[in-house]
Amino acid sequence: MEEKKNIPYKNNNKISNNSIFEYYSHFTNTNNNNLSTDLQQFKSFNFPRKPNMQIMSINSNNNQNIPSNEFLINEKYYTQKNNNFKLKSEIVDNNNNFKENKEMKKITPDDLLLTKVDNRTILRVNPAIYINESYEFLTSNLYILLKDQFGCKFLQDKLEKDKYIAFSYFFPALVPNINELIKDTFANYFIQKMLFYLNEAQMEYVLKILAPNFLDICIDSRGTRVVQSIMDLLLTEKLRKLFFDIIKPIFISLINEFISTHIIYKFINLFPEFLEETNNIIINNIMKIDTHKRGCIFLQNYLSNMNKINLKNELIQVLLKNCLILITDQFGNYIIQYLLSLEDSNISLNIINQIINNISFYCKHKYANYVIEKIFIHSNYIQKQNVIKKISSPEIINDLAFDQQGNFIIIKSLNYADDEKKNLILKNIFNLKPQLEQLPNGKKFLNKIEKYSKGK
């Protein structure tokens, strides 16, 4: 294996435009929880932590809340800073904002390296800059480190090792940029691990921050993983209701996206208490779902796994009412085929009754003819013969014999017709033999018909 080589980064014009520092430069003014700690001394105190961490505002321009690194001692809130425990008032200003340490060192272009890993040259933060630094330094440079592959892994190790100590520093600094970082290649893994340390108030706060951009997050390949991790941790009715309220306006968009549809599957499985409301949303937007490539697949899976018969039947009735539209749709025809595959005689009869009077049109239709084939396969014997009887009439045969899609239906009908109807179909086709022989497709069609006439 080729040895990794670290090449000091020099601030020159060749790579400055694409440098990691310039890409992260907008992070310079974020308010952070600029607190440092001596871990050994901290562990020597076993101060009781308040069950629900104190909520503080990170920005005076809004009323959002975030947790602070606080401990309850004799009914007073203390925060550790510079190896000493200070009163909360010494750490935050009058607006409850964290007091920024302007002297704290920031990562600069001189701290970046060009590193060769697995025959790839990548730009990264020099580990020597942060590996032995305090939590105060890590928090001040959290955004840049989370965007860096090795820096993000280092912060994850910190979070696993020191748990709530590290969390109380990282969470306030993460929140202002969480909508961007949640979709980042590396930072999303850190966020997923951090979620395990959130209490109910903090999880509610995170959901409200993510809400305005929730659709963009859900349809992102990395963001959708974080959202699914969040769903596993919605342990209270209040959080579940909040989550449902967030996804309700974008429910159909989530269904019709390849990546985000997994969120809906998981939501239905995890939170059955919302199944009735979910079913109503689907019914009210049935055509938007049925006629979409991903939506029709979702709907088939949804019906297959539906345990509540009354809700399932309600949805099926809505689909049957739209049968004539769906049967000719590129994707909607698949849901009608699925309904026939249930082999429910009432469903089959409903579909047949809607199409029988215009059977020739549907037999020749590019998509509907596959539904006719499913009728032959899944309906009962009497229903099949009634459809075949309609098709075997001279007028219908004359119409279908000269159409490529119609030929397909005639041949399929011969597989399921009784002897009387089979002979009638063959007789009507041979009456058209002179005209069919004049057509390229007609000759192929006649060859197949002759095989059936010989009993093959």
VEXFIRO-62815 format. One record per residue (C-alpha): residue number from 1; chain; z, y, x; residue in three letters. Coordinates in nm, 3 decimals. Layout:
(pt NUM,"A",(Z,Y,X),"ALA") ...
***
This chain:
(pt 1,"A",(0.000,0.000,0.000),"MET") (pt 2,"A",(-0.092,0.340,0.132),"GLU") (pt 3,"A",(0.203,0.550,0.240),"GLU") (pt 4,"A",(0.272,0.862,0.034),"LYS") (pt 5,"A",(0.210,1.186,0.216),"LYS") (pt 6,"A",(0.371,1.516,0.131),"ASN") (pt 7,"A",(0.157,1.817,0.213),"ILE") (pt 8,"A",(0.337,2.155,0.190),"PRO") (pt 9,"A",(0.175,2.377,-0.067),"TYR") (pt 10,"A",(0.042,2.707,0.061),"LYS") (pt 11,"A",(-0.025,2.990,-0.174),"ASN") (pt 12,"A",(-0.400,3.031,-0.117),"ASN") (pt 13,"A",(-0.692,3.107,-0.342),"ASN") (pt 14,"A",(-0.822,2.750,-0.347),"LYS") (pt 15,"A",(-0.567,2.611,-0.589),"ILE") (pt 16,"A",(-0.365,2.910,-0.708),"SER") (pt 17,"A",(-0.551,2.933,-1.039),"ASN") (pt 18,"A",(-0.457,2.576,-1.128),"ASN") (pt 19,"A",(-0.112,2.574,-0.976),"SER") (pt 20,"A",(0.181,2.433,-1.163),"ILE") (pt 21,"A",(0.372,2.754,-1.097),"PHE") (pt 22,"A",(0.115,2.974,-1.271),"GLU") (pt 23,"A",(0.099,2.728,-1.559),"TYR") (pt 24,"A",(0.476,2.752,-1.602),"TYR") (pt 25,"A",(0.512,3.123,-1.520),"SER") (pt 26,"A",(0.585,3.230,-1.880),"HIS") (pt 27,"A",(0.923,3.056,-1.860),"PHE") (pt 28,"A",(1.079,3.321,-1.640),"THR") (pt 29,"A",(1.264,3.512,-1.912),"ASN") (pt 30,"A",(1.414,3.232,-2.123),"THR") (pt 31,"A",(1.784,3.261,-2.203),"ASN") (pt 32,"A",(1.969,2.957,-2.071),"ASN") (pt 33,"A",(2.319,2.819,-2.063),"ASN") (pt 34,"A",(2.373,2.929,-1.705),"ASN") (pt 35,"A",(2.685,2.729,-1.634),"LEU") (pt 36,"A",(2.766,2.525,-1.324),"SER") (pt 37,"A",(3.012,2.244,-1.280),"THR") (pt 38,"A",(3.186,2.045,-1.012),"ASP") (pt 39,"A",(3.148,1.695,-1.156),"LEU") (pt 40,"A",(3.435,1.541,-0.964),"GLN") (pt 41,"A",(3.680,1.807,-1.077),"GLN") (pt 42,"A",(3.538,1.796,-1.427),"PHE") (pt 43,"A",(3.604,1.422,-1.453),"LYS") (pt 44,"A",(3.963,1.471,-1.348),"SER") (pt 45,"A",(4.029,1.668,-1.671),"PHE") (pt 46,"A",(4.019,1.455,-1.983),"ASN") (pt 47,"A",(4.003,1.738,-2.232),"PHE") (pt 48,"A",(3.932,1.626,-2.589),"PRO") (pt 49,"A",(3.588,1.725,-2.709),"ARG") (pt 50,"A",(3.560,1.874,-3.053),"LYS") (pt 51,"A",(3.393,1.613,-3.285),"PRO") (pt 52,"A",(3.120,1.858,-3.389),"ASN") (pt 53,"A",(3.020,2.075,-3.095),"MET") (pt 54,"A",(3.062,2.449,-3.149),"GLN") (pt 55,"A",(2.737,2.613,-3.264),"ILE") (pt 56,"A",(2.622,2.934,-3.094),"MET") (pt 57,"A",(2.320,3.159,-3.127),"SER") (pt 58,"A",(2.070,3.158,-2.843),"ILE") (pt 59,"A",(1.884,3.465,-2.959),"ASN") (pt 60,"A",(2.027,3.777,-3.113),"SER") (pt 61,"A",(1.704,3.829,-3.308),"ASN") (pt 62,"A",(1.765,3.527,-3.530),"ASN") (pt 63,"A",(2.045,3.330,-3.681),"ASN") (pt 64,"A",(1.958,2.995,-3.524),"GLN") (pt 65,"A",(2.241,2.795,-3.375),"ASN") (pt 66,"A",(2.280,2.581,-3.067),"ILE") (pt 67,"A",(2.571,2.397,-2.904),"PRO") (pt 68,"A",(2.772,2.537,-2.615),"SER") (pt 69,"A",(2.951,2.356,-2.335),"ASN") (pt 70,"A",(3.291,2.403,-2.499),"GLU") (pt 71,"A",(3.618,2.214,-2.512),"PHE") (pt 72,"A",(3.904,2.258,-2.753),"LEU") (pt 73,"A",(4.235,2.312,-2.577),"ILE") (pt 74,"A",(4.534,2.441,-2.772),"ASN") (pt 75,"A",(4.304,2.580,-3.043),"GLU") (pt 76,"A",(4.112,2.793,-2.789),"LYS") (pt 77,"A",(3.756,2.739,-2.675),"TYR") (pt 78,"A",(3.708,2.706,-2.301),"TYR") (pt 79,"A",(3.393,2.666,-2.097),"THR") (pt 80,"A",(3.375,2.553,-1.736),"GLN") (pt 81,"A",(3.211,2.793,-1.492),"LYS") (pt 82,"A",(3.225,2.802,-1.112),"ASN") (pt 83,"A",(3.478,2.518,-1.102),"ASN") (pt 84,"A",(3.719,2.702,-1.333),"ASN") (pt 85,"A",(3.767,2.694,-1.708),"PHE") (pt 86,"A",(3.694,3.032,-1.861),"LYS") (pt 87,"A",(3.744,3.159,-2.212),"LEU") (pt 88,"A",(3.430,3.158,-2.426),"LYS") (pt 89,"A",(3.425,3.540,-2.431),"SER") (pt 90,"A",(3.370,3.544,-2.055),"GLU") (pt 91,"A",(3.060,3.326,-2.084),"ILE") (pt 92,"A",(2.876,3.491,-2.374),"VAL") (pt 93,"A",(2.812,3.851,-2.467),"ASP") (pt 94,"A",(2.900,4.028,-2.790),"ASN") (pt 95,"A",(2.594,3.881,-2.965),"ASN") (pt 96,"A",(2.695,3.528,-2.869),"ASN") (pt 97,"A",(2.410,3.502,-2.617),"ASN") (pt 98,"A",(2.459,3.320,-2.292),"PHE") (pt 99,"A",(2.507,3.564,-2.006),"LYS") (pt 100,"A",(2.219,3.505,-1.769),"GLU") (pt 101,"A",(2.294,3.479,-1.400),"ASN") (pt 102,"A",(2.015,3.695,-1.257),"LYS") (pt 103,"A",(2.101,3.591,-0.902),"GLU") (pt 104,"A",(2.020,3.225,-0.972),"MET") (pt 105,"A",(1.730,3.100,-0.757),"LYS") (pt 106,"A",(1.401,3.032,-0.939),"LYS") (pt 107,"A",(1.138,2.780,-0.833),"ILE") (pt 108,"A",(0.848,2.960,-0.662),"THR") (pt 109,"A",(0.501,2.853,-0.538),"PRO") (pt 110,"A",(0.656,2.787,-0.198),"ASP") (pt 111,"A",(0.860,2.507,-0.358),"ASP") (pt 112,"A",(0.549,2.312,-0.462),"LEU") (pt 113,"A",(0.388,2.020,-0.281),"LEU") (pt 114,"A",(0.051,1.851,-0.288),"LEU") (pt 115,"A",(0.146,1.482,-0.298),"THR") (pt 116,"A",(-0.079,1.179,-0.266),"LYS") (pt 117,"A",(0.024,0.902,-0.505),"VAL") (pt 118,"A",(-0.191,0.592,-0.569),"ASP") (pt 119,"A",(-0.500,0.760,-0.424),"ASN") (pt 120,"A",(-0.441,1.063,-0.649),"ARG") (pt 121,"A",(-0.343,1.407,-0.524),"THR") (pt 122,"A",(-0.102,1.582,-0.758),"ILE") (pt 123,"A",(0.086,1.911,-0.747),"LEU") (pt 124,"A",(0.462,1.866,-0.785),"ARG") (pt 125,"A",(0.792,2.042,-0.727),"VAL") (pt 126,"A",(0.947,1.959,-0.393),"ASN") (pt 127,"A",(1.242,1.723,-0.475),"PRO") (pt 128,"A",(1.445,1.868,-0.190),"ALA") (pt 129,"A",(1.466,2.193,-0.389),"ILE") (pt 130,"A",(1.655,2.045,-0.685),"TYR") (pt 131,"A",(1.792,1.700,-0.602),"ILE") (pt 132,"A",(2.132,1.825,-0.483),"ASN") (pt 133,"A",(2.145,2.143,-0.689),"GLU") (pt 134,"A",(2.399,2.235,-0.958),"SER") (pt 135,"A",(2.349,2.210,-1.332),"TYR") (pt 136,"A",(2.318,2.587,-1.336),"GLU") (pt 137,"A",(2.009,2.569,-1.114),"PHE") (pt 138,"A",(1.859,2.275,-1.307),"LEU") (pt 139,"A",(1.911,2.456,-1.636),"THR") (pt 140,"A",(1.750,2.776,-1.509),"SER") (pt 141,"A",(1.442,2.581,-1.400),"ASN") (pt 142,"A",(1.445,2.320,-1.675),"LEU") (pt 143,"A",(1.100,2.400,-1.814),"TYR") (pt 144,"A",(0.925,2.362,-1.479),"ILE") (pt 145,"A",(1.112,2.044,-1.392),"LEU") (pt 146,"A",(1.036,1.880,-1.727),"LEU") (pt 147,"A",(0.665,1.947,-1.675),"LYS") (pt 148,"A",(0.685,1.774,-1.338),"ASP") (pt 149,"A",(0.666,1.393,-1.340),"GLN") (pt 150,"A",(0.936,1.337,-1.080),"PHE") (pt 151,"A",(1.150,1.630,-1.190),"GLY") (pt 152,"A",(1.151,1.498,-1.547),"CYS") (pt 153,"A",(1.257,1.151,-1.427),"LYS") (pt 154,"A",(1.536,1.309,-1.223),"PHE") (pt 155,"A",(1.664,1.498,-1.528),"LEU") (pt 156,"A",(1.651,1.179,-1.737),"GLN") (pt 157,"A",(1.865,1.004,-1.477),"ASP") (pt 158,"A",(2.108,1.294,-1.489),"LYS") (pt 159,"A",(2.127,1.268,-1.866),"LEU") (pt 160,"A",(2.191,0.892,-1.854),"GLU") (pt 161,"A",(2.450,0.923,-1.579),"LYS") (pt 162,"A",(2.653,1.221,-1.697),"ASP") (pt 163,"A",(2.566,1.200,-2.068),"LYS") (pt 164,"A",(2.733,1.478,-2.268),"TYR") (pt 165,"A",(2.805,1.687,-1.959),"ILE") (pt 166,"A",(2.435,1.711,-1.875),"ALA") (pt 167,"A",(2.339,1.741,-2.242),"PHE") (pt 168,"A",(2.560,2.047,-2.295),"SER") (pt 169,"A",(2.365,2.227,-2.021),"TYR") (pt 170,"A",(2.012,2.107,-2.091),"PHE") (pt 171,"A",(1.998,2.132,-2.470),"PHE") (pt 172,"A",(2.031,2.514,-2.501),"PRO") (pt 173,"A",(1.766,2.568,-2.231),"ALA") (pt 174,"A",(1.531,2.317,-2.391),"LEU") (pt 175,"A",(1.536,2.453,-2.746),"VAL") (pt 176,"A",(1.323,2.772,-2.695),"PRO") (pt 177,"A",(1.030,2.564,-2.564),"ASN") (pt 178,"A",(1.080,2.240,-2.754),"ILE") (pt 179,"A",(0.765,2.281,-2.967),"ASN") (pt 180,"A",(0.555,2.276,-2.651),"GLU") (pt 181,"A",(0.756,2.030,-2.446),"LEU") (pt 182,"A",(0.766,1.773,-2.724),"ILE") (pt 183,"A",(0.390,1.723,-2.673),"LYS") (pt 184,"A",(0.406,1.717,-2.294),"ASP") (pt 185,"A",(0.308,1.403,-2.102),"THR") (pt 186,"A",(0.646,1.380,-1.927),"PHE") (pt 187,"A",(0.888,1.603,-2.116),"ALA") (pt 188,"A",(0.858,1.403,-2.438),"ASN") (pt 189,"A",(1.044,1.113,-2.274),"TYR") (pt 190,"A",(1.332,1.342,-2.181),"PHE") (pt 191,"A",(1.349,1.478,-2.537),"ILE") (pt 192,"A",(1.358,1.127,-2.683),"GLN") (pt 193,"A",(1.657,1.042,-2.463),"LYS") (pt 194,"A",(1.829,1.369,-2.543),"MET") (pt 195,"A",(1.807,1.302,-2.917),"LEU") (pt 196,"A",(2.074,1.034,-2.893),"PHE") (pt 197,"A",(2.334,1.298,-2.807),"TYR") (pt 198,"A",(2.266,1.528,-3.102),"LEU") (pt 199,"A",(2.521,1.559,-3.379),"ASN") (pt 200,"A",(2.420,1.634,-3.739),"GLU") (pt 201,"A",(2.425,2.014,-3.699),"ALA") (pt 202,"A",(2.217,2.002,-3.381),"GLN") (pt 203,"A",(1.965,1.758,-3.532),"MET") (pt 204,"A",(1.930,1.986,-3.835),"GLU") (pt 205,"A",(1.870,2.280,-3.602),"TYR") (pt 206,"A",(1.602,2.092,-3.408),"VAL") (pt 207,"A",(1.421,1.990,-3.728),"LEU") (pt 208,"A",(1.415,2.351,-3.851),"LYS") (pt 209,"A",(1.270,2.467,-3.518),"ILE") (pt 210,"A",(0.999,2.199,-3.528),"LEU") (pt 211,"A",(0.913,2.250,-3.898),"ALA") (pt 212,"A",(0.651,2.531,-3.861),"PRO") (pt 213,"A",(0.447,2.321,-3.614),"ASN") (pt 214,"A",(0.530,1.978,-3.750),"PHE") (pt 215,"A",(0.174,1.872,-3.831),"LEU") (pt 216,"A",(0.047,1.959,-3.481),"ASP") (pt 217,"A",(0.337,1.764,-3.333),"ILE") (pt 218,"A",(0.283,1.459,-3.555),"CYS") (pt 219,"A",(-0.090,1.428,-3.481),"ILE") (pt 220,"A",(-0.025,1.451,-3.106),"ASP") (pt 221,"A",(-0.001,1.113,-2.932),"SER") (pt 222,"A",(0.321,1.215,-2.753),"ARG") (pt 223,"A",(0.470,1.426,-3.028),"GLY") (pt 224,"A",(0.445,1.144,-3.281),"THR") (pt 225,"A",(0.665,0.925,-3.059),"ARG") (pt 226,"A",(0.938,1.188,-3.057),"VAL") (pt 227,"A",(0.916,1.231,-3.435),"VAL") (pt 228,"A",(0.954,0.856,-3.485),"GLN") (pt 229,"A",(1.256,0.861,-3.251),"SER") (pt 230,"A",(1.402,1.142,-3.462),"ILE") (pt 231,"A",(1.357,0.933,-3.777),"MET") (pt 232,"A",(1.567,0.653,-3.628),"ASP") (pt 233,"A",(1.854,0.898,-3.586),"LEU") (pt 234,"A",(1.853,1.056,-3.933),"LEU") (pt 235,"A",(2.177,0.890,-4.037),"LEU") (pt 236,"A",(2.292,1.126,-4.312),"THR") (pt 237,"A",(2.148,1.201,-4.655),"GLU") (pt 238,"A",(2.128,1.572,-4.570),"LYS") (pt 239,"A",(1.908,1.512,-4.262),"LEU") (pt 240,"A",(1.683,1.268,-4.445),"ARG") (pt 241,"A",(1.633,1.514,-4.728),"LYS") (pt 242,"A",(1.553,1.789,-4.478),"LEU") (pt 243,"A",(1.299,1.566,-4.303),"PHE") (pt 244,"A",(1.132,1.480,-4.634),"PHE") (pt 245,"A",(1.116,1.848,-4.730),"ASP") (pt 246,"A",(0.941,1.920,-4.399),"ILE") (pt 247,"A",(0.675,1.648,-4.431),"ILE") (pt 248,"A",(0.617,1.689,-4.806),"LYS") (pt 249,"A",(0.363,1.979,-4.773),"PRO") (pt 250,"A",(0.170,1.792,-4.502),"ILE") (pt 251,"A",(0.214,1.440,-4.641),"PHE") (pt 252,"A",(-0.154,1.380,-4.717),"ILE") (pt 253,"A",(-0.264,1.524,-4.381),"SER") (pt 254,"A",(-0.027,1.284,-4.205),"LEU") (pt 255,"A",(-0.169,0.990,-4.401),"ILE") (pt 256,"A",(-0.528,1.077,-4.314),"ASN") (pt 257,"A",(-0.469,1.113,-3.938),"GLU") (pt 258,"A",(-0.491,0.801,-3.721),"PHE") (pt 259,"A",(-0.185,0.887,-3.510),"ILE") (pt 260,"A",(0.044,1.043,-3.769),"SER") (pt 261,"A",(-0.011,0.773,-4.033),"THR") (pt 262,"A",(0.244,0.562,-3.842),"HIS") (pt 263,"A",(0.506,0.824,-3.926),"ILE") (pt 264,"A",(0.440,0.773,-4.298),"ILE") (pt 265,"A",(0.462,0.395,-4.264),"TYR") (pt 266,"A",(0.795,0.429,-4.088),"LYS") (pt 267,"A",(0.921,0.687,-4.335),"PHE") (pt 268,"A",(0.851,0.454,-4.631),"ILE") (pt 269,"A",(1.025,0.162,-4.457),"ASN") (pt 270,"A",(1.330,0.358,-4.339),"LEU") (pt 271,"A",(1.394,0.575,-4.644),"PHE") (pt 272,"A",(1.327,0.377,-4.965),"PRO") (pt 273,"A",(1.529,0.633,-5.163),"GLU") (pt 274,"A",(1.222,0.863,-5.149),"PHE") (pt 275,"A",(0.975,0.596,-5.259),"LEU") (pt 276,"A",(0.931,0.727,-5.612),"GLU") (pt 277,"A",(0.865,1.083,-5.492),"GLU") (pt 278,"A",(0.630,0.946,-5.227),"THR") (pt 279,"A",(0.441,0.750,-5.492),"ASN") (pt 280,"A",(0.401,1.063,-5.704),"ASN") (pt 281,"A",(0.260,1.257,-5.408),"ILE") (pt 282,"A",(0.005,0.981,-5.347),"ILE") (pt 283,"A",(-0.094,0.965,-5.715),"ILE") (pt 284,"A",(-0.141,1.342,-5.735),"ASN") (pt 285,"A",(-0.370,1.333,-5.430),"ASN") (pt 286,"A",(-0.530,0.994,-5.488),"ILE") (pt 287,"A",(-0.892,1.103,-5.433),"MET") (pt 288,"A",(-0.812,1.281,-5.107),"LYS") (pt 289,"A",(-0.663,0.957,-4.976),"ILE") (pt 290,"A",(-0.906,0.700,-5.122),"ASP") (pt 291,"A",(-1.217,0.875,-4.998),"THR") (pt 292,"A",(-1.086,0.915,-4.643),"HIS") (pt 293,"A",(-1.144,0.659,-4.368),"LYS") (pt 294,"A",(-0.776,0.635,-4.269),"ARG") (pt 295,"A",(-0.646,0.705,-4.617),"GLY") (pt 296,"A",(-0.811,0.403,-4.779),"CYS") (pt 297,"A",(-0.665,0.175,-4.509),"ILE") (pt 298,"A",(-0.321,0.327,-4.561),"PHE") (pt 299,"A",(-0.343,0.279,-4.938),"LEU") (pt 300,"A",(-0.428,-0.090,-4.906),"GLN") (pt 301,"A",(-0.132,-0.146,-4.674),"ASN") (pt 302,"A",(0.091,0.062,-4.901),"TYR") (pt 303,"A",(0.004,-0.148,-5.207),"LEU") (pt 304,"A",(0.037,-0.473,-5.014),"SER") (pt 305,"A",(0.393,-0.390,-4.910),"ASN") (pt 306,"A",(0.505,-0.228,-5.235),"MET") (pt 307,"A",(0.812,-0.406,-5.372),"ASN") (pt 308,"A",(0.863,-0.202,-5.688),"LYS") (pt 309,"A",(0.622,-0.348,-5.944),"ILE") (pt 310,"A",(0.641,-0.052,-6.180),"ASN") (pt 311,"A",(0.536,0.196,-5.909),"LEU") (pt 312,"A",(0.262,-0.038,-5.789),"LYS") (pt 313,"A",(0.120,-0.080,-6.139),"ASN") (pt 314,"A",(0.133,0.295,-6.196),"GLU") (pt 315,"A",(-0.076,0.355,-5.885),"LEU") (pt 316,"A",(-0.322,0.077,-5.973),"ILE") (pt 317,"A",(-0.384,0.231,-6.315),"GLN") (pt 318,"A",(-0.468,0.564,-6.154),"VAL") (pt 319,"A",(-0.713,0.389,-5.919),"LEU") (pt 320,"A",(-0.881,0.208,-6.210),"LEU") (pt 321,"A",(-0.929,0.538,-6.393),"LYS") (pt 322,"A",(-1.127,0.663,-6.092),"ASN") (pt 323,"A",(-1.312,0.334,-6.044),"CYS") (pt 324,"A",(-1.665,0.466,-6.110),"LEU") (pt 325,"A",(-1.621,0.738,-5.847),"ILE") (pt 326,"A",(-1.455,0.515,-5.589),"LEU") (pt 327,"A",(-1.699,0.226,-5.625),"ILE") (pt 328,"A",(-1.985,0.440,-5.492),"THR") (pt 329,"A",(-1.785,0.611,-5.217),"ASP") (pt 330,"A",(-1.822,0.516,-4.851),"GLN") (pt 331,"A",(-1.450,0.443,-4.818),"PHE") (pt 332,"A",(-1.330,0.437,-5.178),"GLY") (pt 333,"A",(-1.523,0.114,-5.249),"ASN") (pt 334,"A",(-1.286,-0.069,-5.016),"TYR") (pt 335,"A",(-0.986,0.004,-5.238),"ILE") (pt 336,"A",(-1.174,-0.134,-5.542),"ILE") (pt 337,"A",(-1.257,-0.444,-5.339),"GLN") (pt 338,"A",(-0.887,-0.471,-5.254),"TYR") (pt 339,"A",(-0.789,-0.450,-5.622),"LEU") (pt 340,"A",(-1.031,-0.735,-5.700),"LEU") (pt 341,"A",(-0.882,-0.940,-5.416),"SER") (pt 342,"A",(-0.548,-0.935,-5.602),"LEU") (pt 343,"A",(-0.720,-1.179,-5.843),"GLU") (pt 344,"A",(-0.555,-1.026,-6.144),"ASP") (pt 345,"A",(-0.778,-1.102,-6.445),"SER") (pt 346,"A",(-0.677,-0.779,-6.622),"ASN") (pt 347,"A",(-0.776,-0.569,-6.321),"ILE") (pt 348,"A",(-1.106,-0.755,-6.281),"SER") (pt 349,"A",(-1.186,-0.720,-6.651),"LEU") (pt 350,"A",(-1.115,-0.346,-6.640),"ASN") (pt 351,"A",(-1.354,-0.298,-6.347),"ILE") (pt 352,"A",(-1.627,-0.518,-6.500),"ILE") (pt 353,"A",(-1.612,-0.340,-6.834),"ASN") (pt 354,"A",(-1.667,-0.005,-6.659),"GLN") (pt 355,"A",(-1.976,-0.113,-6.463),"ILE") (pt 356,"A",(-2.143,-0.378,-6.683),"ILE") (pt 357,"A",(-2.355,-0.136,-6.886),"ASN") (pt 358,"A",(-2.507,0.013,-6.570),"ASN") (pt 359,"A",(-2.500,-0.302,-6.358),"ILE") (pt 360,"A",(-2.848,-0.250,-6.214),"SER") (pt 361,"A",(-2.750,0.085,-6.060),"PHE") (pt 362,"A",(-2.439,-0.056,-5.895),"TYR") (pt 363,"A",(-2.620,-0.368,-5.769),"CYS") (pt 364,"A",(-2.870,-0.145,-5.587),"LYS") (pt 365,"A",(-2.610,0.098,-5.455),"HIS") (pt 366,"A",(-2.539,0.091,-5.082),"LYS") (pt 367,"A",(-2.160,0.061,-5.125),"TYR") (pt 368,"A",(-2.112,-0.058,-5.483),"ALA") (pt 369,"A",(-2.308,-0.381,-5.427),"ASN") (pt 370,"A",(-2.020,-0.506,-5.208),"TYR") (pt 371,"A",(-1.787,-0.461,-5.504),"VAL") (pt 372,"A",(-2.024,-0.672,-5.719),"ILE") (pt 373,"A",(-2.003,-0.943,-5.454),"GLU") (pt 374,"A",(-1.620,-0.930,-5.470),"LYS") (pt 375,"A",(-1.643,-0.974,-5.848),"ILE") (pt 376,"A",(-1.829,-1.300,-5.788),"PHE") (pt 377,"A",(-1.564,-1.413,-5.539),"ILE") (pt 378,"A",(-1.235,-1.309,-5.702),"HIS") (pt 379,"A",(-1.283,-1.286,-6.080),"SER") (pt 380,"A",(-1.234,-1.589,-6.307),"ASN") (pt 381,"A",(-1.516,-1.820,-6.415),"TYR") (pt 382,"A",(-1.581,-1.657,-6.752),"ILE") (pt 383,"A",(-1.592,-1.306,-6.603),"GLN") (pt 384,"A",(-1.835,-1.418,-6.330),"LYS") (pt 385,"A",(-2.071,-1.578,-6.578),"GLN") (pt 386,"A",(-2.071,-1.270,-6.801),"ASN") (pt 387,"A",(-2.177,-1.051,-6.509),"VAL") (pt 388,"A",(-2.440,-1.303,-6.395),"ILE") (pt 389,"A",(-2.571,-1.330,-6.752),"LYS") (pt 390,"A",(-2.629,-0.954,-6.752),"LYS") (pt 391,"A",(-2.802,-0.968,-6.414),"ILE") (pt 392,"A",(-3.026,-1.264,-6.508),"SER") (pt 393,"A",(-3.206,-1.076,-6.786),"SER") (pt 394,"A",(-3.578,-1.013,-6.713),"PRO") (pt 395,"A",(-3.534,-0.635,-6.712),"GLU") (pt 396,"A",(-3.253,-0.642,-6.453),"ILE") (pt 397,"A",(-3.421,-0.904,-6.233),"ILE") (pt 398,"A",(-3.744,-0.703,-6.234),"ASN") (pt 399,"A",(-3.544,-0.399,-6.117),"ASP") (pt 400,"A",(-3.337,-0.578,-5.852),"LEU") (pt 401,"A",(-3.610,-0.801,-5.705),"ALA") (pt 402,"A",(-3.794,-0.507,-5.548),"PHE") (pt 403,"A",(-3.482,-0.349,-5.398),"ASP") (pt 404,"A",(-3.324,-0.461,-5.071),"GLN") (pt 405,"A",(-2.966,-0.422,-5.197),"GLN") (pt 406,"A",(-3.064,-0.581,-5.528),"GLY") (pt 407,"A",(-3.205,-0.885,-5.344),"ASN") (pt 408,"A",(-2.867,-0.934,-5.184),"PHE") (pt 409,"A",(-2.691,-0.944,-5.525),"ILE") (pt 410,"A",(-2.948,-1.185,-5.675),"ILE") (pt 411,"A",(-2.898,-1.432,-5.389),"ILE") (pt 412,"A",(-2.518,-1.403,-5.415),"LYS") (pt 413,"A",(-2.530,-1.457,-5.792),"SER") (pt 414,"A",(-2.716,-1.788,-5.740),"LEU") (pt 415,"A",(-2.415,-1.918,-5.548),"ASN") (pt 416,"A",(-2.185,-1.870,-5.850),"TYR") (pt 417,"A",(-2.417,-1.908,-6.152),"ALA") (pt 418,"A",(-2.407,-2.217,-6.374),"ASP") (pt 419,"A",(-2.726,-2.425,-6.398),"ASP") (pt 420,"A",(-2.857,-2.249,-6.708),"GLU") (pt 421,"A",(-2.830,-1.901,-6.560),"LYS") (pt 422,"A",(-2.953,-2.015,-6.219),"LYS") (pt 423,"A",(-3.271,-2.156,-6.372),"ASN") (pt 424,"A",(-3.322,-1.837,-6.571),"LEU") (pt 425,"A",(-3.290,-1.622,-6.257),"ILE") (pt 426,"A",(-3.534,-1.842,-6.063),"LEU") (pt 427,"A",(-3.786,-1.838,-6.348),"LYS") (pt 428,"A",(-3.779,-1.460,-6.375),"ASN") (pt 429,"A",(-3.820,-1.420,-5.999),"ILE") (pt 430,"A",(-4.118,-1.661,-5.975),"PHE") (pt 431,"A",(-4.287,-1.458,-6.247),"ASN") (pt 432,"A",(-4.281,-1.168,-5.999),"LEU") (pt 433,"A",(-4.406,-1.374,-5.704),"LYS") (pt 434,"A",(-4.753,-1.211,-5.674),"PRO") (pt 435,"A",(-4.603,-0.861,-5.654),"GLN") (pt 436,"A",(-4.325,-0.967,-5.415),"LEU") (pt 437,"A",(-4.571,-1.130,-5.173),"GLU") (pt 438,"A",(-4.726,-0.790,-5.116),"GLN") (pt 439,"A",(-4.400,-0.656,-4.969),"LEU") (pt 440,"A",(-4.259,-0.734,-4.621),"PRO") (pt 441,"A",(-3.906,-0.779,-4.755),"ASN") (pt 442,"A",(-4.041,-0.958,-5.060),"GLY") (pt 443,"A",(-4.170,-1.253,-4.853),"LYS") (pt 444,"A",(-3.828,-1.303,-4.690),"LYS") (pt 445,"A",(-3.664,-1.282,-5.030),"PHE") (pt 446,"A",(-3.900,-1.542,-5.176),"LEU") (pt 447,"A",(-3.833,-1.781,-4.888),"ASN") (pt 448,"A",(-3.460,-1.771,-4.965),"LYS") (pt 449,"A",(-3.523,-1.817,-5.337),"ILE") (pt 450,"A",(-3.741,-2.122,-5.273),"GLU") (pt 451,"A",(-3.453,-2.286,-5.086),"LYS") (pt 452,"A",(-3.234,-2.247,-5.394),"TYR") (pt 453,"A",(-3.512,-2.382,-5.618),"SER") (pt 454,"A",(-3.524,-2.698,-5.405),"LYS") (pt 455,"A",(-3.151,-2.742,-5.450),"GLY") (pt 456,"A",(-3.060,-2.647,-5.092),"LYS") 
***
